[in-house]
Amino acid sequence: MAANSISSLPFKDWGLGLDRPLLIAGPCSAESREQVLRTAEGIARYAPQVRVFRAGAWKPRTRPGGFEGIGAEALPWLREVKERTGMLTITEVATPQHVDAALNAGIDMLWVGARTTPNPFSVQALADALVGVNIPVFVKNPVNPDLQLWIGALERFSAAGVTRLAAIHRGFHWSSDSPYRNEPMWEFPIRLKAAFPELELICDPSHIAGDPKLLTEIAQQAFNLNFSGLMVESHCDPVSARSDAKQQVLPAELGAMLSSLSPRKSTAGPHLHNELREHRAALEKLDADIIRLLGARMDVAARIGLFKQEHNVAILQPEWWMKVMQEQQRAGQALGVSEAFVKAFMDTVHDESIRRQNRVWEGQELPVASFDPVGSAKD
């Protein structure tokens, strides 16, 4: 499969009357006909901007014995939602049998969950079941932060002929102290969008936040980053929900939250384009300067590697590096650059410097003769 092989259409070309921002909402699980219809009717009343109703018929659980969904019996309830409210419907699929049942029931869209995405065999089985069936498919990021697995899953559906394809960012499981259920790690969806600009990307703030108090913050950040829409969990009685009870909101709360958000334009208008172009030109020059300086720094690192080799000094000098890191973090703080960013950047630079010095010791690389750090310093 060739790299960069995701072919996808924008929402407006899906033939379903959709556009940005696409809003999807509904309960985590379809628990009963009454619960599904009450929730859908509440969403239609309080959040009429929602175009797609979501509900899980099959729910993968970590351990057996938990509520694993009603199954195919729930699919007619979704069809009834569409008949009553006009909302399109979407459900999660994890096996070809799920796909067949959803297609036979007239479900409008499918999503692939975070537990399925990282398994290439499962994803390929789903893609094979959809050959010749260009139903919209949304692919959630894998549970753990692995961009290549996310891209690979999208590529498999694209190769199967699915052109109405989108990605869902629902955050990543990460063992650290955090206010979120799943860490946003915005850099991953940003890198995905940079690699595939035409791919529609929506955010699932419910699974990132894990707490209704954080929903608005996460949803607005997604819009600020040019996401194409949201998928939010809403339930007519969240306290009694059989799955994800803590993160679901009432339809009225959903409507209030959506009304408070400010979706952003995907591009600047013609009257702003010239000013934006000037800012971007300044950024491009600064980026070129950064790359030039990084090249110079790596050349100095290679020279230091030669010095260490000649004098039998170990490559890694942790005490010196700790001092450098502290100095740069202080400098960054004075300039308004976050400590976390400075640390991540400097750690990456240090890792590359160590790699360069190792290559010098192995005889695979030499400093660039044209660069004279001593002379440059004198200048």
Secondary structure, DSSP 8 states (H G I E B T S, - for coil): --SS------GGGSSSS--SSEEEEE-SB---HHHHHHHHHHHHHH-TT--EEE-BSS---SSTTS----GGGGHHHHHHHHHHH--EEEEE--SHHHHHHHHHTT-SEEEE-TTTTT-HHHHHHHHHHTTT----EEEE--SS--HHHHHHHHHHHHHTT--SEEEEE--B---S--SSSSB--THHHHHHHHH-TTSEEEE-HHHHHSSGGGHHHHHHHHHHTT--EEEEEB-SSGGG-SS-GGG-B-HHHHHHHHHH-----SS--HHHHHHHHHHHHHHHHHHHHHHHHHHHHHHHHHHHHHHHHHTT--S--HHHHHHHHHHHHHHHHHTT--HHHHHHHHHHHHHHHHHHHHHHHTTS----TT--HHHHHH-
